[in-house]
Amino acid sequence: MTPTYEEDKIAILTVIESFLATIKNREPYKMRQYIIPKGGGVFERPGGVIASTLSGLADRMETRIKDFSPDVLIEETIHDPVVMIDQNLAMTWAKFNFTVDGKLNHYGTNVIVLLRENESWKISGCFDNHKLPDSFDCISESVLSLE
């Protein structure tokens, strides 16, 4: 039986939340169970754009997490996700906050593309931008609202 939109939406958001929980739990090696390894990511950062495979992203997160003391809580959370689904293809657009010990470190928008593979959703692409807490956050009137 084909899942309903709501069932797929719950499954998709569960994959994304589980993927992000690997950061908080300091287990980025577990990211691989939620991704298509040769999928891609493009991330806008203050020093420039970073592009990699999703496997490369997991490797990068393993290295980055070691930069934080074990007693420091690091977490990325999403809010207000918009989920679009067309059969075995899905996309989420969600605002995110990245906090360190509960203090906002940076924030932005995540765009995550997923494919259904063997009846389960896998992340095939990730894209985000990066804003610092003291940056001016303005949305142009020409931007189409997805909500």
C-alpha positions as CSV (number, residue, x, y, z in Angstrom):
1,M,0.0,0.0,0.0
2,T,1.3,3.5,-0.9
3,P,1.9,5.7,2.1
4,T,-0.2,8.9,2.5
5,Y,1.4,12.3,2.3
6,E,1.2,12.6,6.1
7,E,2.9,9.2,6.6
8,D,5.7,10.1,4.2
9,K,6.1,13.6,5.7
10,I,6.5,12.0,9.2
11,A,9.0,9.5,7.8
12,I,11.0,12.3,6.0
13,L,11.1,14.5,9.1
14,T,12.2,11.6,11.2
15,V,15.1,10.9,8.9
16,I,16.2,14.5,9.0
17,E,15.8,14.8,12.8
18,S,17.8,11.5,13.2
19,F,20.5,12.8,10.9
20,L,20.8,16.0,12.9
21,A,20.7,14.1,16.2
22,T,24.0,12.5,15.3
23,I,25.6,15.9,15.8
24,K,24.1,16.4,19.3
25,N,25.0,12.8,20.2
26,R,28.5,13.2,18.9
27,E,28.0,10.2,16.6
28,P,28.5,11.7,13.1
29,Y,29.6,8.3,11.8
30,K,25.9,7.3,12.2
31,M,25.0,10.0,9.6
32,R,25.8,7.4,6.9
33,Q,22.7,5.3,7.6
34,Y,20.5,8.3,6.6
35,I,22.4,9.3,3.4
36,I,23.1,8.2,-0.2
37,P,26.9,8.4,0.2
38,K,27.7,9.8,-3.3
39,G,24.9,12.3,-2.9
40,G,26.0,15.9,-2.7
41,G,26.0,19.0,-0.6
42,V,26.8,22.6,-1.1
43,F,27.2,24.8,1.9
44,E,27.6,28.6,2.0
45,R,30.1,29.7,4.7
46,P,31.7,33.0,5.6
47,G,35.0,31.8,4.0
48,G,33.3,30.6,0.8
49,V,31.3,27.8,-0.6
50,I,32.0,24.2,0.5
51,A,30.9,21.4,-1.9
52,S,31.3,17.7,-1.1
53,T,29.7,14.3,-1.3
54,L,27.4,13.5,1.7
55,S,30.0,10.9,2.7
56,G,32.5,13.8,2.8
57,L,30.1,15.8,4.9
58,A,30.0,13.0,7.5
59,D,33.8,12.9,7.5
60,R,34.0,16.6,7.9
61,M,31.5,16.5,10.8
62,E,33.6,13.8,12.5
63,T,36.6,16.1,12.4
64,R,34.6,19.3,13.4
65,I,33.0,17.7,16.4
66,K,36.4,17.0,17.9
67,D,37.0,20.8,17.9
68,F,34.5,21.0,20.8
69,S,35.2,19.9,24.4
70,P,33.1,16.7,25.2
71,D,31.2,18.6,27.9
72,V,30.0,21.2,25.4
73,L,26.5,20.7,24.0
74,I,26.3,21.2,20.2
75,E,23.0,21.0,18.4
76,E,21.4,21.8,15.1
77,T,17.6,22.0,15.1
78,I,15.2,22.8,12.3
79,H,11.9,24.6,12.5
80,D,8.9,25.5,10.2
81,P,9.8,22.8,7.7
82,V,8.0,22.8,4.3
83,V,7.9,19.3,2.8
84,M,7.2,18.6,-0.8
85,I,6.8,15.0,-2.1
86,D,6.4,13.6,-5.6
87,Q,6.3,9.8,-5.4
88,N,9.9,8.7,-4.5
89,L,11.4,12.3,-4.5
90,A,11.0,14.7,-1.6
91,M,12.4,18.1,-0.6
92,T,12.3,20.0,2.7
93,W,12.9,23.7,3.2
94,A,13.5,24.6,6.8
95,K,15.0,27.3,9.0
96,F,17.8,26.0,11.3
97,N,19.6,27.1,14.4
98,F,23.0,25.8,15.3
99,T,23.7,26.2,19.0
100,V,26.8,25.7,21.2
101,D,25.9,25.3,24.9
102,G,22.5,26.7,24.2
103,K,23.8,29.9,22.6
104,L,23.1,30.6,19.0
105,N,26.3,30.1,16.9
106,H,24.8,30.5,13.5
107,Y,21.5,29.9,11.7
108,G,20.1,29.8,8.2
109,T,18.0,27.7,5.8
110,N,18.5,24.0,5.0
111,V,17.2,22.5,1.8
112,I,17.3,18.8,2.0
113,V,16.5,16.5,-0.9
114,L,15.5,12.8,-0.2
115,L,14.9,9.8,-2.4
116,R,12.9,6.7,-1.4
117,E,15.2,3.7,-1.6
118,N,13.9,0.2,-0.8
119,E,10.9,1.7,1.0
120,S,12.9,4.1,3.2
121,W,13.9,7.7,2.7
122,K,17.5,8.6,2.3
123,I,19.1,12.1,2.1
124,S,20.5,12.6,-1.4
125,G,21.4,16.3,-1.2
126,C,21.9,19.0,1.4
127,F,22.2,22.7,0.8
128,D,22.3,25.5,3.3
129,N,23.3,29.1,3.9
130,H,25.1,30.5,7.0
131,K,24.2,33.6,9.0
132,L,25.8,34.9,12.1
133,P,23.7,36.0,15.0
134,D,24.7,39.6,14.6
135,S,23.9,39.7,10.9
136,F,21.0,41.6,9.4
137,D,18.4,39.1,8.4
138,C,16.0,40.5,5.8
139,I,13.8,38.6,3.4
140,S,13.2,40.4,0.1
141,E,9.6,41.0,-1.0
142,S,10.5,39.3,-4.2
143,V,11.1,35.9,-2.5
144,L,8.2,33.5,-2.9
145,S,6.8,32.3,0.4
146,L,6.5,28.5,0.5
147,E,4.1,28.5,3.4
